[in-house]
Amino acid sequence: MKKIFKYELMLTDEVFITSRKNAKLLSVQVQHGKLCAWFEVDTKSSSVSHRFTLVGTGHEVPENVGQYVTTVQLGGGSLVLHVYYGGEA
């Protein structure tokens, strides 16, 4: 069975969340001041880690960060982060 799950992303350079194998990333947005990712998951799949990299404007983009997802603004625009999804870790 497929469901949509939400995961809060910590505000660190590299973030790992536990979700399901072959989960489909739908969106990353700010909700109620917190950075969140939504995945479509098969609830019968096994659990795996998924990697995100957060890069601030003006900071160096590490190699192999994965696919660019979006840019978000927190704190009324005082913190701008560019979100990359590195897939299953």
C-alpha positions, -999 to +999 in steps of 0.1 A: +000+000+000+013+035-009+010+064+015+024+099+018+046+105+048+062+138+060+097+140+076+112+170+093+147+178+082+172+190+107+191+222+098+225+207+093+248+204+063+240+167+057+207+152+069+197+115+069+161+104+074+148+069+076+120+061+052+112+032+029+132+017+000+124+032-034+104+061-018+095+089-042+104+124-030+074+146-037+084+180-022+105+199+003+090+230+018+089+250+050+058+242+072+052+261+104+089+273+104+103+238+100+119+223+069+100+192+058+101+166+031+072+146+018+077+111+003+053+087-014+062+053+001+053+017-002+045+007+034+055-029+027+090-019+017+120-022+041+134+009+058+165+027+045+182+060+050+178+089+026+204+117+023+198+154+019+225+181+017+216+217+027+238+245+013+236+281+023+238+309-002+275+318-007+287+284+007+306+258-013+285+231-029+301+197-020+307+172-047+282+144-052+253+161-034+227+146-056+199+163-074+188+199-067+153+200-052+144+235-042+155+267-024+138+276+009+138+307+031+136+305+069+135+332+096+117+357+073+144+352+046+174+356+070+184+320+062+183+308+026+191+271+020+194+252-013+182+216-008+198+186-027+186+150-025+213+124-026+189+094-027+192+062-006+223+061+016 
